[in-house]
Every structure is written in C-alpha cells, then in structure tokens.
Amino acid sequence: MNRILGFACVLILVFGWFAEALGQTKPRSAPFVAETTAEHRAARALDAARANPLDLRAFLAAMPKGGDLHVHLVGAVYAESWIGAAAEDQMCVNISSLSLVQPHSQGTCEQGEVPAGKAYHDQHLYDALVDAFSMRGFVPPPG
C-alpha cells in the first residue's frame, strides 16, 4: 500500500508541475484589487509552498481527498496495475464494495473479503475489479 501511495504522490507532483508548465496564463488583475476567493488564496499558498518540498508536501496532504476531479486517461494508473500492487502488498478485496482494504489481524481477510491475489485465479473477480477501478464499460449520459 505504501508503494501505491508513493506512486500516487509522485503522479500528483509531476502532473501538477506539468499542468503549471503548460497552463494558459491569465492576465493579472490590478494590484489594488483584493484577491479573496478561496481559489486565489489556495493559488497563493501553493505558490509559496513550491519553494520548499516539505511545505509542498504539507500543502498537498491538506488537500481534500476522495476523488479525481480531472484525469487524462493516458496519465492514469491502469486498473490491472492496482490489482497487481494490491496482490503484491497482500491486501484484501471487500467483495460487496469491490474496494481494497488492509488485511486485519495476523494479515488475514475478514468475512466478506478475499485476498487480492485471488483475482488472478477468479476471472469474475478480476473482471469486476477492473470494471470498478476503471472506465471500462462506461456509457456517458445523454446531453
């Protein structure tokens, strides 16, 4: 799991730099106009944190978690890679939510969970995990 989190942090830093390097610049407002929106405050805090890796890490750690707001699929981690890393880290799969969880006491999975490595021996589980971790089969809504 530590390897997955480390990889995710590296991706965030790389894509944050990449987006900044290629981003379109907007003309600055007049110096006397107060920038008080949350977006402006966050942008100023990010600019200040970039000078120090520890400050940048603290800034990113404080950001909201829980979902990707914007992902280009060419830069995303493949679902198959998540399954492989979970099996390597001896994680468990919660069958009802199709989510990865840490093993419990003595490295065992609880009721309703199976070792992630089982996905390599159960095609239905493997397919369900790929569907849950990716956009395979996604149908956009009309409009």
N, C-alpha and C positions, 0 to 999 in steps of 0.2 A: 504494500500500500504506500510505503514511503517513496518508492520509486515512481509510482503513479503521481503522487502529489508533487514530487520534484519535477517530473516531466511537465505537469500542468503549469507549474510556476515558471519554468523556462519558456513555455509557449506564450504565457501571458506577457512576460517581459519582451520576448522577441517580437510578437505581434504588436505590442504597444509601441515599441521603437519603430517598427516598420510602418505602422499607421501614421505615426508622427512625422516620419521622414517623407512619406508620400502624400500626406494630407494636404488638402487645399487650405491656403491661408485666407483668413478673413481680415478685412481692414479693421484696425483697432479703433475703438470709439475715442472720443475726445478725452483727454486726461482728466478733466474735471467731472466726468460722468462716473458716478459710483457704480461699480460692478458688484451688485449684492445678491444676484441669483445664486442658488446652490451650485449650478453648473460652473459659474465663474469662480466661486470660492474653491470648488474642487479642482478646477484647472490651475489656479494659482498654487494650491497646496501640492499638486502633482509636480508643477514646475520647480518648486522649492525642494521637493523630495528627491528629484533626479540627481542632484549634486552628490548625494550620499547613498550608497547601496543599502545601508541599514535603515535610513529614513524611508527609502523607496519600498523596502520590504514591509515596514510597518504601515505605510500608506496603503499598499495593496492588500495586506492582511485585514485591514479595517473595512475594505470594500464589501458591499453586500454579496452574498453567495446564493447559490440555488439554481442558477440557470444561465444559459448563454444568451446574451442579448443580440449578438451578431457574430455569425461564424461563416467563414468561407470553407466549403467542404474540402477544398484542396489542402487546407491547413489543419483540418480536424484529425483527431486520432481515430483510426478505424475501430469499429466495434470488435473485430476479431483480435485486435491488439489489447483491448481492455480485458477480454476473456482470457487471453494468454497470460497477461500480467497477474490477473486475479488467481489463476490456477497456480502460477509460479509462487505467488505470495501465500498460497494455501488459504484463500478467503472462502467464504460460503456464499451461496446464492439463496436469497429468500424467494421461494417458489411463487408465493402469491403476488409479490410486488415486482418480481424479476429485477431485484436490486442486489448489489454486492454488499456484504456485511462482514465484519471481522469475526473470526471464529471465537467461540466462547470458552468456557473453562477447558483447560488442557488441549486447546486447539481443535475442539470438536464443534460441529454444527448442531444447532438445536433443532427441535421438531419443526417441520415446515421449511427447513433449509437443507441444502446439499452442498458438498464440496464443489467449488467452481470447476475443478478438473474433470468432474463428471460430464461436463458439456462435451468433452472430446469423445465420450462413449455413448452419448444420448443425442441423436440428431435433432429430435424435437426440442430438447432443452437448448441446444446450441442455436437453432433457428430462432427460438423465442427470445434468447438473449441478444442476438444480432438485431432482431426487429426492435427490441426495447432500447438498445443503445445506439441505433442509427435511424436514418430516414428511409430505410428500405420499406417499400410498400406505402409510403406517404402519399396521400392524394390531397392536393390543396383544395380548400373550399372554393366554391364559385364566387366570383366577384373579387 
